[in-house]
Amino acid sequence: MKETLANAAVRLRIATRKACMGNEGGKRKNTLSLETKILFLIRDMPRTPNDLTDILALKKSNLAALASRMEQAELIERHKLDFKRDTAYHITQTGIEYLDARLNAIEESFAAFVSGEKEYAEAYEVLDAAVRLLSFI
């Protein structure tokens, strides 16, 4: 098989999905859900629905339904922007705790693949380089 960027991207997506599976109650669970991704993106900076649909390649209707569930679960809050008719999503304390639990589970999953500080730093650099190549966030 010819090595292409497309092949590498698919392998990376499969590998990171597996690495991001947490173990909750003895069951493997995807800890990198859309909820986790949204909370990660708004943790340091509130974002508008347009920002999130662009970054996550979601339909607005899907984001609206997901955001409503997240708001009911008290993971996020919506705030009107002063200068626009738009709203921005803000993370709540409950959302921070939810996100921290998911990030810790992912970190624990990676511990099975990475041993030692040097290997950890190398793995971080490789993943960070992939993100810089593919990302606009």
C-alpha positions in Angstrom: 0.0 0.0 0.0 1.3 3.4 -1.0 1.9 5.7 2.0 -0.2 8.8 1.6 -1.3 11.6 3.9 -4.9 10.2 3.7 -3.7 6.8 5.0 -1.7 8.4 7.8 -4.6 10.5 8.8 -6.9 7.5 9.0 -4.3 5.6 11.0 -3.9 8.6 13.4 -7.7 8.9 13.8 -8.0 5.2 14.6 -5.1 5.2 17.0 -6.1 8.3 18.9 -9.7 7.0 19.2 -8.4 3.9 20.8 -6.0 5.8 23.0 -8.8 8.0 24.2 -11.0 5.2 25.4 -11.4 5.3 29.1 -12.4 2.6 31.5 -15.5 3.6 33.5 -17.0 0.9 35.7 -15.1 -1.8 34.0 -16.3 -0.9 30.6 -14.4 0.8 27.8 -16.0 4.2 27.0 -15.1 6.9 24.6 -14.0 9.7 26.8 -13.5 12.0 23.8 -17.2 12.6 23.1 -18.5 15.7 21.4 -19.4 17.0 24.9 -15.7 16.7 25.9 -14.5 18.4 22.7 -16.9 21.3 23.2 -15.9 21.8 26.8 -12.2 21.6 25.8 -12.7 24.3 23.2 -14.6 26.7 25.5 -12.5 26.0 28.7 -10.2 28.9 28.1 -12.3 31.1 25.9 -16.1 31.2 25.3 -17.1 30.5 21.7 -20.1 31.2 19.6 -22.1 28.4 17.9 -20.6 29.5 14.6 -17.1 29.0 16.0 -17.9 25.5 17.2 -19.7 24.4 14.1 -16.7 25.5 12.0 -14.1 23.8 14.2 -16.0 20.6 14.8 -17.6 20.4 11.3 -21.1 20.1 12.9 -24.5 21.1 11.6 -26.0 24.0 13.6 -29.1 21.9 14.4 -26.9 19.1 15.9 -24.9 21.6 18.0 -28.1 23.3 19.2 -29.5 19.9 20.4 -26.2 18.9 22.0 -25.8 22.4 23.7 -29.3 22.2 25.1 -28.5 18.8 26.7 -25.2 20.1 28.0 -27.0 23.2 29.4 -29.6 21.0 31.2 -26.7 18.9 32.6 -25.2 22.3 33.8 -22.0 21.7 31.9 -22.3 25.0 30.0 -24.1 28.3 30.1 -25.2 30.5 27.2 -24.5 34.2 27.4 -25.7 36.9 25.0 -23.0 38.9 23.4 -23.3 42.6 23.9 -22.3 43.6 20.4 -24.2 40.9 18.4 -27.4 39.0 18.4 -25.3 35.9 18.9 -24.6 33.9 22.1 -21.4 32.4 23.4 -21.0 29.2 25.3 -19.2 29.3 28.7 -18.0 26.4 30.7 -19.4 25.9 34.2 -17.7 24.5 37.3 -19.6 21.3 36.7 -18.3 21.4 33.1 -14.7 21.9 34.3 -15.0 18.9 36.6 -16.5 16.8 33.8 -13.7 17.8 31.4 -10.9 17.2 34.0 -12.3 13.7 34.6 -12.3 13.0 30.9 -8.8 14.4 30.3 -7.4 12.4 33.3 -8.9 9.2 31.8 -7.3 10.0 28.5 -4.0 10.7 30.2 -4.2 7.3 32.0 -4.9 5.6 28.7 -1.8 7.1 27.2 0.2 5.9 30.2 -0.2 2.3 28.8 1.6 3.4 25.6 4.2 5.8 26.9 6.8 5.0 29.5 9.2 7.6 30.9 9.5 11.3 30.6 11.6 11.3 27.4 9.1 9.1 25.6 6.2 11.2 26.9 7.8 14.4 25.6 8.5 12.8 22.2 4.9 11.6 22.0 3.6 15.0 22.9 5.8 16.7 20.2 4.6 14.2 17.5 0.9 14.7 18.4 1.3 18.5 18.7 3.0 18.6 15.3 0.1 16.7 13.8 -2.4 19.2 15.4 -0.4 22.2 14.1 -0.4 20.7 10.6 -4.2 19.9 10.5 -5.7 22.5 12.8 -6.9 26.1 12.9 -7.7 26.2 16.6 
